[in-house]
Amino acid sequence: MDSSTREQSEVTKALNPDIAEGKFFAVVGYLAILCFVPLFLKRDNKFAQFHGRQGLILFILELAAAMLVVVPVVGEVIFRLAWFVFSVFSLAGIVKVL
């Protein structure tokens, strides 16, 4: 992404009241079970709703990975790897919001 596109993107974010109002809730949306906070409290904010839904997908996948722990040996390894991957995705989502 060149600098003019990046600057334009930042200006667009700064001017959009939906984004400014929903940033906190969008970040909270990536914190596991707290993904429900923007989904229920910011129903009229498309920005917060989008990130809340993304966080919900990650949360569902985290729960599915947690169920793999019952599989001996392999389940534990897969769970740890999945936890790391989901943590990276959550962090990437938070960075994108900010």
PyMOL CGO cylinders between C-alpha atoms (Angstrom):
from pymol import cmd
from pymol.cgo import CYLINDER

trace = [
    CYLINDER, 0.00, 0.00, 0.00, 1.53, 3.34, -0.99, 0.3, 1, 1, 1, 1, 1, 1,
    CYLINDER, 1.53, 3.34, -0.99, 1.59, 6.33, 1.35, 0.3, 1, 1, 1, 1, 1, 1,
    CYLINDER, 1.59, 6.33, 1.35, -1.22, 8.26, -0.38, 0.3, 1, 1, 1, 1, 1, 1,
    CYLINDER, -1.22, 8.26, -0.38, -3.60, 5.30, -0.10, 0.3, 1, 1, 1, 1, 1, 1,
    CYLINDER, -3.60, 5.30, -0.10, -2.64, 4.81, 3.55, 0.3, 1, 1, 1, 1, 1, 1,
    CYLINDER, -2.64, 4.81, 3.55, -3.21, 8.51, 4.30, 0.3, 1, 1, 1, 1, 1, 1,
    CYLINDER, -3.21, 8.51, 4.30, -6.57, 8.42, 2.51, 0.3, 1, 1, 1, 1, 1, 1,
    CYLINDER, -6.57, 8.42, 2.51, -7.58, 5.35, 4.52, 0.3, 1, 1, 1, 1, 1, 1,
    CYLINDER, -7.58, 5.35, 4.52, -6.65, 7.04, 7.80, 0.3, 1, 1, 1, 1, 1, 1,
    CYLINDER, -6.65, 7.04, 7.80, -8.56, 10.20, 6.85, 0.3, 1, 1, 1, 1, 1, 1,
    CYLINDER, -8.56, 10.20, 6.85, -11.62, 8.11, 5.99, 0.3, 1, 1, 1, 1, 1, 1,
    CYLINDER, -11.62, 8.11, 5.99, -11.41, 6.34, 9.36, 0.3, 1, 1, 1, 1, 1, 1,
    CYLINDER, -11.41, 6.34, 9.36, -11.07, 9.66, 11.19, 0.3, 1, 1, 1, 1, 1, 1,
    CYLINDER, -11.07, 9.66, 11.19, -14.09, 11.18, 9.43, 0.3, 1, 1, 1, 1, 1, 1,
    CYLINDER, -14.09, 11.18, 9.43, -16.45, 8.23, 9.84, 0.3, 1, 1, 1, 1, 1, 1,
    CYLINDER, -16.45, 8.23, 9.84, -18.39, 8.59, 13.12, 0.3, 1, 1, 1, 1, 1, 1,
    CYLINDER, -18.39, 8.59, 13.12, -19.34, 4.89, 13.09, 0.3, 1, 1, 1, 1, 1, 1,
    CYLINDER, -19.34, 4.89, 13.09, -15.68, 3.92, 13.29, 0.3, 1, 1, 1, 1, 1, 1,
    CYLINDER, -15.68, 3.92, 13.29, -14.78, 6.48, 15.94, 0.3, 1, 1, 1, 1, 1, 1,
    CYLINDER, -14.78, 6.48, 15.94, -17.75, 5.46, 18.10, 0.3, 1, 1, 1, 1, 1, 1,
    CYLINDER, -17.75, 5.46, 18.10, -17.27, 1.72, 17.64, 0.3, 1, 1, 1, 1, 1, 1,
    CYLINDER, -17.27, 1.72, 17.64, -13.50, 1.33, 18.06, 0.3, 1, 1, 1, 1, 1, 1,
    CYLINDER, -13.50, 1.33, 18.06, -13.60, 0.29, 21.72, 0.3, 1, 1, 1, 1, 1, 1,
    CYLINDER, -13.60, 0.29, 21.72, -16.36, -2.22, 21.09, 0.3, 1, 1, 1, 1, 1, 1,
    CYLINDER, -16.36, -2.22, 21.09, -14.58, -3.53, 18.00, 0.3, 1, 1, 1, 1, 1, 1,
    CYLINDER, -14.58, -3.53, 18.00, -11.44, -4.23, 20.06, 0.3, 1, 1, 1, 1, 1, 1,
    CYLINDER, -11.44, -4.23, 20.06, -13.49, -5.93, 22.79, 0.3, 1, 1, 1, 1, 1, 1,
    CYLINDER, -13.49, -5.93, 22.79, -15.06, -8.08, 20.08, 0.3, 1, 1, 1, 1, 1, 1,
    CYLINDER, -15.06, -8.08, 20.08, -11.78, -9.92, 19.60, 0.3, 1, 1, 1, 1, 1, 1,
    CYLINDER, -11.78, -9.92, 19.60, -11.45, -10.93, 23.27, 0.3, 1, 1, 1, 1, 1, 1,
    CYLINDER, -11.45, -10.93, 23.27, -12.99, -14.44, 23.27, 0.3, 1, 1, 1, 1, 1, 1,
    CYLINDER, -12.99, -14.44, 23.27, -16.40, -14.53, 24.98, 0.3, 1, 1, 1, 1, 1, 1,
    CYLINDER, -16.40, -14.53, 24.98, -16.54, -10.73, 25.07, 0.3, 1, 1, 1, 1, 1, 1,
    CYLINDER, -16.54, -10.73, 25.07, -17.34, -10.88, 21.34, 0.3, 1, 1, 1, 1, 1, 1,
    CYLINDER, -17.34, -10.88, 21.34, -20.99, -10.72, 22.41, 0.3, 1, 1, 1, 1, 1, 1,
    CYLINDER, -20.99, -10.72, 22.41, -20.56, -7.20, 23.86, 0.3, 1, 1, 1, 1, 1, 1,
    CYLINDER, -20.56, -7.20, 23.86, -20.50, -5.35, 20.51, 0.3, 1, 1, 1, 1, 1, 1,
    CYLINDER, -20.50, -5.35, 20.51, -23.07, -7.73, 19.05, 0.3, 1, 1, 1, 1, 1, 1,
    CYLINDER, -23.07, -7.73, 19.05, -25.64, -6.79, 21.70, 0.3, 1, 1, 1, 1, 1, 1,
    CYLINDER, -25.64, -6.79, 21.70, -24.65, -3.27, 22.76, 0.3, 1, 1, 1, 1, 1, 1,
    CYLINDER, -24.65, -3.27, 22.76, -23.81, -1.72, 19.38, 0.3, 1, 1, 1, 1, 1, 1,
    CYLINDER, -23.81, -1.72, 19.38, -26.46, -3.16, 17.07, 0.3, 1, 1, 1, 1, 1, 1,
    CYLINDER, -26.46, -3.16, 17.07, -26.62, 0.06, 15.04, 0.3, 1, 1, 1, 1, 1, 1,
    CYLINDER, -26.62, 0.06, 15.04, -22.84, 0.36, 14.52, 0.3, 1, 1, 1, 1, 1, 1,
    CYLINDER, -22.84, 0.36, 14.52, -21.74, -1.57, 11.42, 0.3, 1, 1, 1, 1, 1, 1,
    CYLINDER, -21.74, -1.57, 11.42, -18.05, -1.27, 12.29, 0.3, 1, 1, 1, 1, 1, 1,
    CYLINDER, -18.05, -1.27, 12.29, -18.46, -2.77, 15.78, 0.3, 1, 1, 1, 1, 1, 1,
    CYLINDER, -18.46, -2.77, 15.78, -20.86, -5.42, 14.45, 0.3, 1, 1, 1, 1, 1, 1,
    CYLINDER, -20.86, -5.42, 14.45, -18.40, -6.52, 11.76, 0.3, 1, 1, 1, 1, 1, 1,
    CYLINDER, -18.40, -6.52, 11.76, -15.57, -6.97, 14.26, 0.3, 1, 1, 1, 1, 1, 1,
    CYLINDER, -15.57, -6.97, 14.26, -17.89, -8.57, 16.80, 0.3, 1, 1, 1, 1, 1, 1,
    CYLINDER, -17.89, -8.57, 16.80, -18.89, -11.18, 14.19, 0.3, 1, 1, 1, 1, 1, 1,
    CYLINDER, -18.89, -11.18, 14.19, -15.24, -11.79, 13.34, 0.3, 1, 1, 1, 1, 1, 1,
    CYLINDER, -15.24, -11.79, 13.34, -14.52, -12.28, 17.04, 0.3, 1, 1, 1, 1, 1, 1,
    CYLINDER, -14.52, -12.28, 17.04, -17.50, -14.65, 17.31, 0.3, 1, 1, 1, 1, 1, 1,
    CYLINDER, -17.50, -14.65, 17.31, -16.09, -16.82, 14.52, 0.3, 1, 1, 1, 1, 1, 1,
    CYLINDER, -16.09, -16.82, 14.52, -12.74, -16.95, 16.31, 0.3, 1, 1, 1, 1, 1, 1,
    CYLINDER, -12.74, -16.95, 16.31, -14.48, -17.79, 19.60, 0.3, 1, 1, 1, 1, 1, 1,
    CYLINDER, -14.48, -17.79, 19.60, -16.43, -20.66, 18.03, 0.3, 1, 1, 1, 1, 1, 1,
    CYLINDER, -16.43, -20.66, 18.03, -13.24, -22.03, 16.49, 0.3, 1, 1, 1, 1, 1, 1,
    CYLINDER, -13.24, -22.03, 16.49, -11.49, -21.71, 19.88, 0.3, 1, 1, 1, 1, 1, 1,
    CYLINDER, -11.49, -21.71, 19.88, -14.26, -23.74, 21.50, 0.3, 1, 1, 1, 1, 1, 1,
    CYLINDER, -14.26, -23.74, 21.50, -13.97, -26.39, 18.80, 0.3, 1, 1, 1, 1, 1, 1,
    CYLINDER, -13.97, -26.39, 18.80, -10.21, -26.56, 19.32, 0.3, 1, 1, 1, 1, 1, 1,
    CYLINDER, -10.21, -26.56, 19.32, -10.71, -26.83, 23.09, 0.3, 1, 1, 1, 1, 1, 1,
    CYLINDER, -10.71, -26.83, 23.09, -12.82, -29.93, 22.54, 0.3, 1, 1, 1, 1, 1, 1,
    CYLINDER, -12.82, -29.93, 22.54, -9.82, -31.60, 20.93, 0.3, 1, 1, 1, 1, 1, 1,
    CYLINDER, -9.82, -31.60, 20.93, -8.05, -31.72, 24.30, 0.3, 1, 1, 1, 1, 1, 1,
    CYLINDER, -8.05, -31.72, 24.30, -9.88, -34.95, 25.12, 0.3, 1, 1, 1, 1, 1, 1,
    CYLINDER, -9.88, -34.95, 25.12, -7.96, -36.71, 22.32, 0.3, 1, 1, 1, 1, 1, 1,
    CYLINDER, -7.96, -36.71, 22.32, -4.83, -38.17, 23.95, 0.3, 1, 1, 1, 1, 1, 1,
    CYLINDER, -4.83, -38.17, 23.95, -1.46, -36.64, 23.01, 0.3, 1, 1, 1, 1, 1, 1,
    CYLINDER, -1.46, -36.64, 23.01, -2.43, -35.30, 19.57, 0.3, 1, 1, 1, 1, 1, 1,
    CYLINDER, -2.43, -35.30, 19.57, -5.36, -33.29, 20.93, 0.3, 1, 1, 1, 1, 1, 1,
    CYLINDER, -5.36, -33.29, 20.93, -3.17, -31.36, 23.34, 0.3, 1, 1, 1, 1, 1, 1,
    CYLINDER, -3.17, -31.36, 23.34, -0.67, -30.50, 20.60, 0.3, 1, 1, 1, 1, 1, 1,
    CYLINDER, -0.67, -30.50, 20.60, -3.39, -29.42, 18.19, 0.3, 1, 1, 1, 1, 1, 1,
    CYLINDER, -3.39, -29.42, 18.19, -5.07, -27.33, 20.90, 0.3, 1, 1, 1, 1, 1, 1,
    CYLINDER, -5.07, -27.33, 20.90, -1.84, -25.49, 21.75, 0.3, 1, 1, 1, 1, 1, 1,
    CYLINDER, -1.84, -25.49, 21.75, -1.13, -24.80, 18.09, 0.3, 1, 1, 1, 1, 1, 1,
    CYLINDER, -1.13, -24.80, 18.09, -4.71, -23.65, 17.48, 0.3, 1, 1, 1, 1, 1, 1,
    CYLINDER, -4.71, -23.65, 17.48, -4.61, -21.42, 20.57, 0.3, 1, 1, 1, 1, 1, 1,
    CYLINDER, -4.61, -21.42, 20.57, -1.46, -19.76, 19.24, 0.3, 1, 1, 1, 1, 1, 1,
    CYLINDER, -1.46, -19.76, 19.24, -2.98, -19.25, 15.78, 0.3, 1, 1, 1, 1, 1, 1,
    CYLINDER, -2.98, -19.25, 15.78, -6.23, -17.82, 17.18, 0.3, 1, 1, 1, 1, 1, 1,
    CYLINDER, -6.23, -17.82, 17.18, -4.26, -15.50, 19.47, 0.3, 1, 1, 1, 1, 1, 1,
    CYLINDER, -4.26, -15.50, 19.47, -2.34, -14.19, 16.47, 0.3, 1, 1, 1, 1, 1, 1,
    CYLINDER, -2.34, -14.19, 16.47, -5.59, -13.68, 14.53, 0.3, 1, 1, 1, 1, 1, 1,
    CYLINDER, -5.59, -13.68, 14.53, -7.18, -11.85, 17.47, 0.3, 1, 1, 1, 1, 1, 1,
    CYLINDER, -7.18, -11.85, 17.47, -4.14, -9.63, 17.85, 0.3, 1, 1, 1, 1, 1, 1,
    CYLINDER, -4.14, -9.63, 17.85, -4.15, -8.91, 14.10, 0.3, 1, 1, 1, 1, 1, 1,
    CYLINDER, -4.15, -8.91, 14.10, -7.83, -7.95, 14.33, 0.3, 1, 1, 1, 1, 1, 1,
    CYLINDER, -7.83, -7.95, 14.33, -7.16, -5.61, 17.24, 0.3, 1, 1, 1, 1, 1, 1,
    CYLINDER, -7.16, -5.61, 17.24, -4.27, -3.97, 15.40, 0.3, 1, 1, 1, 1, 1, 1,
    CYLINDER, -4.27, -3.97, 15.40, -6.46, -3.55, 12.31, 0.3, 1, 1, 1, 1, 1, 1,
    CYLINDER, -6.46, -3.55, 12.31, -9.14, -1.84, 14.40, 0.3, 1, 1, 1, 1, 1, 1,
    CYLINDER, -9.14, -1.84, 14.40, -6.67, 0.60, 15.91, 0.3, 1, 1, 1, 1, 1, 1,
]
cmd.load_cgo(trace, "trace")
